[in-house]
Amino acid sequence: MAVGTQATVKTLDPRDLREAGCRILLANAYHLSLRPGADRIARLGGLHRFMGWDGPILTDSGGYQLFSLAPLARVTDEGIDFQSHLDGARHMLTPERAVEIQEALGPDIAMVLDEPLGFPHTREEAEAALVRTTAWARRALDAHRRPDQGLFGIVQGGAFEDLRRRSAEQLVPLDFPGYAIGGLSLGERKRETDALLAAAAEVLPREKPRYVMGMGTPGDLVRAVRLGADLFDCVMPTRHARRGNLFTWEGRLSIKRNEFAEDASPIDPACGCPACRGGFSRAYLRHLFQAEESLGQRLMTLHNVFFYQELVGRMQEEIRSGRFSAWAEKVLGGPLGQDPEGPPRGRGLRRSPAGKPLGPVSPDEE
């Protein structure tokens, strides 16, 4: 899923997204409840009409904002007490309120409220968050009224494999139409991510979709599918594009590098995205990036979103043909499997396209 936190995927319109192969988008219920308001969107015909997207939409409930907006949030058994980053007003987001907001917005898939933990954390903290997340899932299910909307449960359990299994075991009897695995890629190493994902996936029913929230690099997606995951979202394709980082089958390419100043070739000669087949050279994209022109951001975002959709489509083909395991082994042994570990997502300084520091970055910036 391309990420459109504020009911828009940055720099792209719905036609761009369809041309890039997108079939489902993600938006954020918490942010939309603050601006422009869930009730207003409902009065205007619902989220699909509001953003001009006729395909499926999934909305995140706001649990991730407990991590990403931690200085403005306080968790209790009742819910999450947020101080708005817009005007300082306080909002109590309960499991019932998260359902109410998403039923007003009208996405096809809604998420229960959960409590993710950043890394590192203690076992006691993970157990407390697990208990709270399961209780909130039951409350959300009791509050849910829209039969045309799938409500997904979310597995937590922090950094502990046995707690991940326990969380999944507690959610499965609730019979959600789909299950998410949350609280990953928040600071742990990739091998830890894989082990925690595998622990949850082996418990969750195979006949229902398994959604890994906030993941990840191309290599992350291949490894996660190998472990049994089906559905993903991540800001990486769009955010990296705006920072001049482009994904290809030969690995990541930084358009900022001097070697591209007179390079007349497209980003990837084998790519069929509008940027590559439209005759836009690496030299031109580098110029647009340095000049901070919005066209450069749009073209590079188109390329990255297209690449991610092409990657997922290729995995689907390999699964259908029965060759996925061998294909994944080969891919992970090449450039796509060489992703650096990197810091927790969203950390560091926000920068302009030219690299000028602009202050702390929010992980909510898609």
C-alpha positions as a printed NumPy array, in Angstrom:
array([[  0.   ,   0.   ,   0.   ],
       [  1.259,   3.459,  -0.85 ],
       [  0.995,   5.644,   2.25 ],
       [ -1.312,   8.654,   2.109],
       [ -1.423,   9.737,   5.759],
       [ -3.347,  12.936,   5.07 ],
       [ -5.596,  11.418,   2.367],
       [ -2.952,  12.042,  -0.274],
       [  0.226,  10.3  ,  -1.391],
       [  2.716,  13.149,  -1.529],
       [  3.249,  14.599,  -5.051],
       [  0.948,  12.028,  -6.746],
       [ -2.711,  12.1  ,  -7.764],
       [ -5.028,   9.074,  -8.094],
       [ -4.334,   8.73 , -11.825],
       [ -0.591,   8.579, -11.112],
       [ -1.173,   5.894,  -8.49 ],
       [ -3.313,   3.753, -10.761],
       [ -0.731,   4.067, -13.542],
       [  1.959,   2.969, -11.064],
       [ -0.043,  -0.175, -10.307],
       [ -1.465,   0.749,  -6.9  ],
       [ -4.675,  -1.058,  -6.001],
       [ -5.018,  -0.099,  -2.324],
       [ -3.907,   2.94 ,  -0.298],
       [ -3.35 ,   3.647,   3.38 ],
       [ -4.516,   6.738,   5.253],
       [ -4.326,   7.648,   8.935],
       [ -7.544,   7.945,  10.919],
       [ -5.974,   9.83 ,  13.819],
       [ -4.525,  12.581,  11.63 ],
       [ -7.695,  12.894,   9.556],
       [ -9.794,  13.13 ,  12.719],
       [ -7.803,  16.215,  13.685],
       [ -7.83 ,  17.798,  10.228],
       [-10.242,  18.131,   8.459],
       [-12.295,  15.955,  10.832],
       [-13.929,  12.555,  10.353],
       [-17.459,  13.969,  10.507],
       [-16.662,  16.521,   7.815],
       [-15.262,  13.817,   5.53 ],
       [-18.398,  11.738,   6.183],
       [-20.637,  14.681,   5.22 ],
       [-18.649,  15.067,   2.005],
       [-19.34 ,  11.481,   0.985],
       [-16.64 ,   9.511,   2.796],
       [-12.927,   9.109,   2.346],
       [-13.047,   7.536,  -1.145],
       [-14.992,  10.438,  -2.614],
       [-13.078,  13.013,  -0.56 ],
       [ -9.702,  11.966,  -1.991],
       [-10.939,  10.881,  -5.431],
       [ -9.797,   7.275,  -5.058],
       [-12.145,   4.505,  -6.226],
       [-10.019,   1.581,  -5.024],
       [ -9.769,   0.051,  -1.554],
       [ -8.472,   2.085,   1.401],
       [ -7.063,   0.923,   4.727],
       [ -6.887,   3.33 ,   7.661],
       [ -4.523,   3.007,  10.59 ],
       [ -6.21 ,   3.755,  13.895],
       [ -3.608,   5.949,  15.559],
       [ -1.751,   3.422,  17.682],
       [  1.513,   4.102,  15.842],
       [  1.241,   7.752,  16.875],
       [  1.842,   6.585,  20.442],
       [  5.366,   5.868,  19.201],
       [  5.84 ,   8.59 ,  16.599],
       [  4.319,  11.4  ,  18.701],
       [  5.509,  10.026,  22.04 ],
       [  6.115,  13.417,  23.735],
       [  2.465,  14.304,  23.051],
       [  0.879,  11.012,  24.143],
       [  0.116,   9.192,  27.393],
       [ -1.269,   5.666,  27.491],
       [ -3.726,   4.304,  30.055],
       [ -5.938,   1.224,  30.155],
       [ -8.754,   3.413,  28.828],
       [ -6.904,   4.565,  25.713],
       [ -4.325,   7.098,  24.541],
       [ -4.465,  10.693,  25.721],
       [ -3.037,  12.804,  22.884],
       [ -2.131,  16.462,  22.804],
       [ -2.739,  17.656,  19.245],
       [  0.431,  18.613,  17.386],
       [ -1.707,  21.153,  15.507],
       [ -3.256,  23.283,  18.251],
       [ -2.376,  21.703,  21.592],
       [ -5.915,  20.48 ,  22.301],
       [ -6.247,  17.188,  24.152],
       [ -7.992,  14.178,  22.585],
       [ -8.721,  10.838,  24.25 ],
       [ -8.435,   8.091,  21.665],
       [-10.13 ,   4.98 ,  23.014],
       [-10.646,   1.72 ,  21.125],
       [-14.299,   2.664,  20.685],
       [-13.457,   6.172,  19.468],
       [-10.927,   4.771,  16.964],
       [-13.69 ,   2.55 ,  15.534],
       [-16.156,   5.452,  15.47 ],
       [-13.717,   7.64 ,  13.543],
       [-12.991,   4.93 ,  10.979],
       [-16.657,   4.076,  10.489],
       [-17.257,   7.767,   9.72 ],
       [-14.339,   7.867,   7.268],
       [-15.582,   4.706,   5.545],
       [-12.42 ,   2.823,   4.52 ],
       [-12.67 ,  -0.778,   3.381],
       [-10.309,  -1.96 ,   6.121],
       [-10.046,  -0.432,   9.597],
       [ -7.49 ,  -1.187,  12.289],
       [ -8.062,  -1.685,  16.012],
       [ -6.225,   0.57 ,  18.447],
       [ -3.006,  -1.006,  19.713],
       [  0.071,  -0.147,  21.763],
       [  3.387,  -0.484,  19.889],
       [  6.673,  -0.169,  21.751],
       [  9.914,   1.333,  20.532],
       [ 13.116,  -0.621,  21.042],
       [ 14.634,  -1.304,  23.525],
       [ 12.04 ,  -2.11 ,  26.19 ],
       [ 11.618,  -4.494,  29.08 ],
       [  9.646,  -7.711,  29.17 ],
       [  7.331,  -6.163,  31.75 ],
       [  6.563,  -3.29 ,  29.381],
       [  5.922,  -5.707,  26.527],
       [  3.593,  -7.858,  28.634],
       [  1.623,  -4.816,  29.79 ],
       [  1.267,  -3.564,  26.2  ],
       [  0.162,  -7.027,  25.063],
       [ -2.564,  -7.221,  27.724],
       [ -3.752,  -3.74 ,  26.838],
       [ -3.706,  -4.422,  23.083],
       [ -5.772,  -7.604,  23.457],
       [ -8.3  ,  -5.871,  25.715],
       [ -8.552,  -2.999,  23.255],
       [ -9.075,  -5.453,  20.37 ],
       [-12.062,  -6.99 ,  22.171],
       [-13.514,  -3.552,  22.887],
       [-13.035,  -2.472,  19.264],
       [-14.75 ,  -5.602,  18.006],
       [-17.708,  -4.981,  20.326],
       [-17.972,  -1.391,  19.076],
       [-17.714,  -2.182,  15.362],
       [-21.016,  -1.856,  13.464],
       [-20.265,  -1.541,   9.736],
       [-20.683,  -4.889,   7.939],
       [-19.102,  -3.429,   4.792],
       [-15.824,  -2.706,   6.599],
       [-13.227,  -5.272,   7.653],
       [-11.749,  -4.688,  11.114],
       [ -8.247,  -6.143,  11.57 ],
       [ -6.685,  -7.173,  14.886],
       [ -3.046,  -6.313,  15.607],
       [ -0.41 ,  -8.605,  17.114],
       [  1.99 ,  -6.99 ,  19.566],
       [  4.397,  -8.512,  22.101],
       [  7.453,  -6.343,  21.643],
       [ 10.87 ,  -7.956,  21.328],
       [  9.85 , -11.358,  22.704],
       [  8.949, -14.258,  20.419],
       [  6.85 , -16.059,  23.03 ],
       [  4.829, -12.906,  23.655],
       [  4.292, -12.507,  19.913],
       [  2.892, -16.033,  19.792],
       [  0.759, -15.375,  22.86 ],
       [ -0.667, -12.187,  21.337],
       [ -1.581, -14.037,  18.123],
       [ -3.112, -16.914,  20.099],
       [ -5.324, -14.463,  22.002],
       [ -6.493, -12.692,  18.84 ],
       [ -7.262, -15.693,  16.626],
       [-10.369, -16.796,  18.633],
       [-11.839, -13.307,  18.118],
       [-12.137, -14.233,  14.417],
       [-11.089, -10.97 ,  12.813],
       [-11.274, -10.99 ,   8.977],
       [ -7.555, -10.183,   8.9  ],
       [ -4.599,  -9.722,  11.232],
       [ -1.76 ,  -7.234,  11.363],
       [  1.642,  -7.65 ,  12.961],
       [  2.609,  -4.308,  14.459],
       [  5.489,  -2.852,  16.399],
       [  8.213,  -3.998,  13.979],
       [ 10.951,  -1.933,  12.288],
       [ 10.967,   0.384,  15.304],
       [ 14.649,   0.029,  16.139],
       [ 15.404,  -3.699,  16.249],
       [ 17.875,  -5.466,  13.966],
       [ 16.561,  -7.176,  10.841],
       [ 17.253, -10.677,  12.142],
       [ 15.151,  -9.815,  15.215],
       [ 12.368,  -8.512,  12.988],
       [ 12.339, -11.765,  11.033],
       [ 12.201, -13.917,  14.171],
       [  9.355, -11.888,  15.704],
       [  7.399, -11.928,  12.441],
       [  7.846, -15.679,  12.076],
       [  6.662, -16.294,  15.645],
       [  3.387, -14.473,  14.994],
       [  2.849, -15.745,  11.446],
       [  3.066, -19.399,  12.444],
       [  0.031, -18.904,  14.727],
       [ -2.146, -16.694,  12.516],
       [ -4.604, -18.469,  10.171],
       [ -3.267, -18.972,   6.66 ],
       [ -6.646, -18.371,   5.02 ],
       [ -6.794, -14.761,   6.258],
       [ -4.58 , -11.847,   5.195],
       [ -1.538, -11.128,   7.342],
       [ -0.466,  -7.504,   7.232],
       [  2.98 ,  -6.349,   8.404],
       [  2.673,  -2.713,   9.396],
       [  5.331,  -0.184,   8.393],
       [  7.619,  -2.488,   6.382],
       [  9.968,  -1.845,   4.617],
       [ 12.902,  -2.095,   2.179],
       [ 12.595,  -4.299,  -0.923],
       [ 14.623,  -6.986,   0.835],
       [ 12.391,  -6.702,   3.915],
       [  9.329,  -7.419,   1.782],
       [ 10.857, -10.486,   0.159],
       [ 11.904, -11.907,   3.53 ],
       [  8.495, -11.158,   5.043],
       [  6.62 , -12.874,   2.209],
       [  8.902, -15.882,   2.656],
       [  7.778, -15.936,   6.315],
       [  4.088, -15.797,   5.366],
       [  3.143, -12.114,   5.118],
       [  0.668, -10.816,   2.519],
       [  0.167,  -7.068,   2.889],
       [  2.465,  -4.124,   3.591],
       [  2.654,  -0.373,   3.901],
       [  5.682,   1.861,   4.236],
       [  6.673,   5.493,   3.735],
       [ 10.018,   4.368,   2.295],
       [  9.192,   4.559,  -1.457],
       [  7.776,   8.083,  -1.224],
       [ 10.022,   9.557,   1.464],
       [ 13.195,   8.178,  -0.113],
       [ 12.158,   9.545,  -3.509],
       [ 11.874,  13.049,  -2.087],
       [ 15.38 ,  12.618,  -0.674],
       [ 16.777,  11.547,  -4.044],
       [ 17.065,   7.823,  -3.302],
       [ 15.721,   5.535,  -6.015],
       [ 15.059,   1.789,  -5.894],
       [ 16.05 ,  -0.489,  -8.766],
       [ 16.622,  -4.22 ,  -9.267],
       [ 20.34 ,  -3.422,  -9.065],
       [ 20.005,  -1.774,  -5.665],
       [ 19.465,   1.718,  -4.357],
       [ 20.635,   4.689,  -6.432],
       [ 21.291,   8.184,  -5.061],
       [ 20.51 ,  10.793,  -7.706],
       [ 22.603,  13.332,  -5.765],
       [ 25.878,  11.743,  -6.824],
       [ 28.163,  13.733,  -9.133],
       [ 28.535,  10.812, -11.538],
       [ 24.967,  11.415, -12.759],
       [ 25.511,  15.075, -13.706],
       [ 25.9  ,  14.186, -17.393],
       [ 24.231,  10.764, -17.416],
       [ 21.667,  10.704, -20.232],
       [ 20.226,   7.302, -19.301],
       [ 16.942,   6.818, -17.42 ],
       [ 16.867,   5.741, -13.768],
       [ 16.543,   2.115, -14.891],
       [ 16.545,   1.256, -18.621],
       [ 14.427,  -1.863, -17.892],
       [ 11.78 ,   0.032, -15.917],
       [  8.352,   0.811, -17.386],
       [  7.413,   3.649, -15.03 ],
       [  6.384,   7.046, -16.466],
       [  9.666,   8.614, -15.361],
       [ 11.848,   5.999, -17.075],
       [  9.838,   5.53 , -20.245],
       [  9.136,   9.259, -20.53 ],
       [ 12.711,  10.086, -21.503],
       [ 13.714,  11.801, -18.249],
       [ 17.437,  11.298, -17.74 ],
       [ 19.368,  10.856, -14.544],
       [ 21.129,  14.144, -15.295],
       [ 17.779,  15.948, -15.567],
       [ 16.439,  14.396, -12.36 ],
       [ 19.641,  15.347, -10.555],
       [ 19.201,  18.912, -11.791],
       [ 15.565,  18.993, -10.614],
       [ 16.59 ,  17.633,  -7.221],
       [ 19.325,  20.208,  -6.755],
       [ 17.004,  22.993,  -7.882],
       [ 14.319,  21.725,  -5.45 ],
       [ 11.78 ,  21.538,  -8.271],
       [  8.567,  19.668,  -7.469],
       [  8.59 ,  17.84 , -10.824],
       [ 11.691,  15.959,  -9.723],
       [ 10.   ,  14.809,  -6.539],
       [  6.941,  13.687,  -8.502],
       [  8.901,  11.747, -11.128],
       [ 11.117,  10.03 ,  -8.578],
       [  8.122,   9.174,  -6.392],
       [  6.378,   7.676,  -9.42 ],
       [  9.425,   5.532, -10.079],
       [  9.74 ,   4.231,  -6.519],
       [  6.027,   3.482,  -6.135],
       [  6.054,   1.696,  -9.508],
       [  9.109,  -0.325,  -8.487],
       [  7.488,  -1.486,  -5.252],
       [  4.334,  -2.535,  -7.094],
       [  6.456,  -4.345,  -9.688],
       [  8.31 ,  -6.141,  -6.887],
       [  5.071,  -7.298,  -5.256],
       [  3.655,  -8.345,  -8.624],
       [  6.782, -10.369,  -9.345],
       [  6.456, -12.122,  -5.986],
       [  2.837, -12.987,  -6.787],
       [  3.916, -14.511, -10.097],
       [  6.645, -16.578,  -8.451],
       [  4.239, -17.848,  -5.776],
       [  1.69 , -18.911,  -8.4  ],
       [  4.367, -20.718, -10.394],
       [  5.69 , -22.556,  -7.347],
       [  9.165, -21.037,  -7.764],
       [  9.057, -18.422,  -5.012],
       [ 11.508, -20.022,  -2.574],
       [ 14.247, -20.401,  -5.185],
       [ 13.57 , -16.925,  -6.584],
       [ 13.655, -15.32 ,  -3.126],
       [ 16.955, -17.034,  -2.299],
       [ 18.484, -15.661,  -5.478],
       [ 17.104, -12.145,  -4.991],
       [ 18.188, -11.933,  -1.362],
       [ 21.675, -12.986,  -2.383],
       [ 21.891, -10.006,  -4.74 ],
       [ 21.539,  -6.224,  -4.463],
       [ 18.005,  -6.312,  -3.013],
       [ 19.232,  -8.343,  -0.065],
       [ 22.043,  -5.959,   0.825],
       [ 19.968,  -3.332,   2.634],
       [ 21.873,  -1.708,   5.509],
       [ 20.463,  -2.128,   9.006],
       [ 19.872,   1.584,   9.515],
       [ 18.419,   3.44 ,  12.52 ],
       [ 14.794,   3.298,  13.717],
       [ 12.459,   4.688,  11.078],
       [ 11.609,   8.355,  11.332],
       [ 14.601,   9.318,  13.474],
       [ 17.055,  12.066,  12.608],
       [ 16.725,  15.465,  11.008],
       [ 14.191,  16.493,   8.436],
       [ 15.907,  17.93 ,   5.366],
       [ 14.975,  19.916,   2.318],
       [ 15.53 ,  18.315,  -1.112],
       [ 18.941,  20.019,  -1.209],
       [ 19.878,  18.472,   2.122],
       [ 19.427,  21.507,   4.389],
       [ 18.408,  20.616,   7.976],
       [ 14.87 ,  21.699,   8.811],
       [ 14.52 ,  20.339,  12.357],
       [ 13.312,  17.094,  13.91 ],
       [ 11.6  ,  14.665,  11.577],
       [  8.233,  13.143,  12.4  ],
       [  7.695,   9.514,  11.389],
       [  4.211,  10.604,  10.368],
       [  5.619,  12.413,   7.346],
       [  4.958,   9.993,   4.512]])
